[in-house]
Amino acid sequence: MIILRDISSVTAAISQARREGKTVGFVPTMGFLHQGHLSLVRQARMENDLVVLSIFVNPIQFGVGEDYEEYPRDLDSDSSKAEEAGCDLIFYPTTAEMYPQGYATFVDVERLTENLCGASRPGHFRGVTTVVTKLFNIVKPHRAYFGQKDAQQVLTIQRMVQDLNMAVAVKIMPTVREADGLALSSRNTYLSTAERAAAPILYRSLLAVVAKITNGERDANSLLTYLHDAISAEPLAQIDYISIVDTADIKPVSTIDGPTLIALAVRFGKTRLIDNIIVEV
Ligand code: AMP
């Protein structure tokens, strides 16, 4: 496995592979890799000849006062985990390499980014879609792998790829969880012991809502009330948002009658966690 920091070396290595007829699978990340990231790498390994992982803590997707500076970083550990999972090439650019002086171009997906994390974190998705576009242009993957954990991100990137005719297949992998249901996240390292013990309330509550839907409940408001109450019962949990939306436009629904995303963001102390479930009725 090789680690490259400059764009020209990456494009040279990948052009060579493509000339040899190899397929390229790509996993964009911000590093501090866990089994969620590695599930994407393993899937890419199974489906492609060359597996590329990027590690870049993208400053333009963080808002003022968010955790850009504190975001955990550990290249040594990441590279051994990535190699073990089957990665061939890590692209690990500097911020100046990605956003040189004079940088002025941004990609904005409308509508799907208005609600949920788009409302809580203004500018976040513009940062995500911009960096993903740049990474796609640099890596030119045949397939790119994303986690369902970031459901709004996935739907936004799928929209962008379709709208901008990007020649990449977007592959979505299920959320990888701890044994107690907590979705793996690099940010889980911020949690205190008490917060970590409280955090599984998120997935437990989502599962309880799915059970209600399976039992015939279709009224979004009563499901939202249930979720609010279930999560508020945990004193360490501070709700940022809980939403029930359609998966096409990410707009709130009043009745569950199609593919529906149940998504939430909840703070435990200074740590903001997200989780979601999609139900198909
Ligand atoms: P991040 O490093 O947080 O930007 O995540 C990089 C990629 O890994 C994104 O596509 C995430 O959706 C995915 N990912 C993060 N956590 C998980 C998880 N627990 N299960 C599956 N995929 C994940």
Boltz pocket constraint, residues with backbone or C-beta under 6 A from the ligand:
constraints:
  - pocket:
      binder: B
      contacts: [[A, 28], [A, 29], [A, 30], [A, 31], [A, 35], [A, 36], [A, 37], [A, 39], [A, 40], [A, 145], [A, 146], [A, 147], [A, 148], [A, 149], [A, 150], [A, 173], [A, 174], [A, 175], [A, 176], [A, 177], [A, 183], [A, 184], [A, 185], [A, 186]]
      max_distance: 6.0
